[in-house]
Amino acid sequence: PIPSTPTIAHYPDAVSSELMHHYHRIVSAKLAWVDGPTNPWRQVIVPLAGASLTVLHAVLALSSEDLAVRFPIGHPRRQQLQLVSMCRRNQALSSVARLLCHMRQEGSSTSQAQCALAATLILYNVELLGAASAKWRMHLEAARVIRQWKDHALTDAGREDEIDAFLIYEQYYASVFAGLTTFDALEEYEAVPLTDANAIFGDFITIISRATHVERLQYSHGHPIDSSLLRTMTGDLEAAKARMLQLSLILRWQTDQACSSFQHLVWIFYYASLIYVYHVLARDGSLDTTRQSWRDSIFAHLALLVDKRSFAHDLVWPLFIAGTECRGCPQKQEVVAHEIELVMEISGTLDRRNVLSFLQRFWSLPDSGLTWIQYMRLAPERRMLIL
């Protein structure tokens, strides 16, 4: 059954009410892989905000920051909203700090840990809007610590399990994608149990994480790459694709067009993941032509993805991966640049301007065989979050 729409609590001031409705209608849709009646950024977070001031402050900070960027720089409304965001952000930070202190001293209850983790993940998203890497990385590290305090196994069946599963998956997903380009100390992110609520793209995220971990081990410690790993991961990607296409037939869609677009998105992720896995595990140049055919398949499915407005925020990583295979192909570079610009127009800038700038610098390099990972490692300032 379709869950009922979560009730937005009544707030005495008009600003808070406006911001909660903006979060409910706009922001939550952009945070989810797929917006719909089961979107946990709405179904889980809105009730938490109604029950916890910690989460409420974080949600209002995110909503006001998102709304502010819709106004020109210098516009009084933008300045007012950014002031609200700063105030709410500081309140959320203080509240999270108090929660963490209490959790250290007294031990954590399930609800306290959930609120602390939810607020921290929301604050992470606040900082993404300003692309402040030092700050979003701080929140991501705090989320990792909070997750360590929680049991990784889901406990009693019911609403609390759904909340835990969602929050743990979001921390995991954010950590995996941050790890692609931060090159922080090697850490293997434990895969999370997949449920109906968080299964969307979870298999792909797990495979991407495993490939990244192998690359880091090889770079940091000179570990040889197991020749059978490529075949294993390729099979896993086939299974992930099949699972996602099957899921597309179960999810509730408002239109057939949305379902079809999602299926093209699955293929796009599949080919992008193949490119990344082969890039990491098959380092000789013999597969360059094969990777380029997968790149072209990404473009083919992208052209058929009609409902880009609903799925734009899911396209940045596949576009980046496709872009890394476009050196010496000016026309394909133009396609990637145009699509990233379109994503920014639809779902916000975040760190995506830096993603495009990195690709443009990478495209301008002489063909020396330098990979995008090697190029990024050469200068830390080139690193960005591909989300």
BELKA-V50406 format. One record per residue. PHI is phi in whole degrees, -180 to 180 (999 if undefined). Layout:
PHI
PHI
This chain:
999
-75
-66
-71
-67
-63
-77
-88
-61
-79
-115
-68
-104
-66
-64
-63
-63
-61
-70
-67
-68
-66
-62
-62
-87
-111
-66
-61
-67
-78
-83
-89
-58
-135
-82
171
-66
-104
-54
-70
-65
-103
-69
-97
-73
-61
-62
-62
-65
-72
-105
-133
-64
-59
-69
-59
-58
-66
-63
-67
-64
-68
-64
-69
-66
-65
-70
-61
-71
-79
-106
-62
-59
92
-68
-56
-66
-62
-63
-64
-67
-68
-67
-61
-61
-63
-64
-67
-62
-64
-65
-65
-61
-64
-67
-62
-60
-65
-61
-63
-63
-64
-65
-67
-82
-109
88
-105
-85
-59
-67
-64
-65
-63
-66
-64
-69
-61
-64
-66
-67
-68
-63
-57
-70
-60
-70
-62
-62
-101
53
-89
-62
-61
-80
-67
-69
-63
-68
-67
-67
-63
-64
-63
-65
-63
-62
-62
-74
-87
-69
-76
-81
-71
-98
-65
-65
135
-63
-63
-62
-63
-64
-59
-60
-65
-66
-65
-64
-64
-66
-63
-59
-63
-67
-63
-72
-65
-66
-60
-127
-85
55
-70
-51
-58
-148
-94
-82
-65
-63
-98
-63
-89
-123
-59
-77
-122
-72
-62
65
-61
-62
-62
-62
-63
-67
-59
-62
-63
-64
-62
-63
-62
-63
-67
-63
-65
-73
-78
-124
68
-63
-69
-90
-63
-64
-80
-66
-62
-65
-63
-68
-63
-63
-65
-66
-61
-66
-63
-61
-62
-62
-68
-66
-66
-62
-62
-84
-100
-60
-88
-116
-76
-141
-64
-63
-65
-64
-62
-64
-62
-63
-65
-63
-60
-63
-61
-66
-61
-69
-64
-67
-59
-58
-65
-62
-69
-62
-78
-97
-121
-88
-77
-83
-69
-102
-56
-65
-64
-62
-67
-68
-68
-58
-65
-66
-59
-63
-65
-71
-62
-66
-94
-82
-74
-89
-69
-61
-76
-119
-56
-68
-89
-97
-63
-64
-61
-65
-61
-62
-61
-63
-69
-103
-113
-64
80
-127
-55
-65
-71
-62
-63
-62
-61
-61
-62
-69
-67
-61
-65
-59
-64
-64
-82
-122
108
-81
45
-101
-75
-64
-70
-61
-66
-62
-61
-60
-65
-68
-64
-64
-82
-69
-64
-75
-101
86
-69
-83
-66
-68
-64
-64
-69
-67
-63
-144
-56
-67
-82
-78
-152
-97
-94
-134
